[in-house]
Amino acid sequence: MHTELTYAELASLMERRAGVIVDPADLELQSDTPFADFGLDSLGLLGIVGALENEHGATIPADADACRTPRELLDVVNDVLKARA
């Protein structure tokens, strides 16, 4: 079972679910930068959270769509995935 969401996977989700193209290396280097600075709005983030739930069969906490930065989202999602492992 996959137990960790990576910056590369998050970048791919951002592109597929919200049309926001970001280099995974830049996303990781700027992981404390607000999603808005990458061009991702709250609806895009909500779509990403929904996709993560569907792909991993896990319930992501309701406040995950309030995460402001990539690092915050990865922390929340990875905590859930690791707990399920």
Summary of the structure (lengths in Angstrom):
residues: 85
radius of gyration: 11.6
end to end distance: 7.0
largest distance: 32.8
contacts: 236
relative contact order: 0.21
helix: 67%
strand: 0%
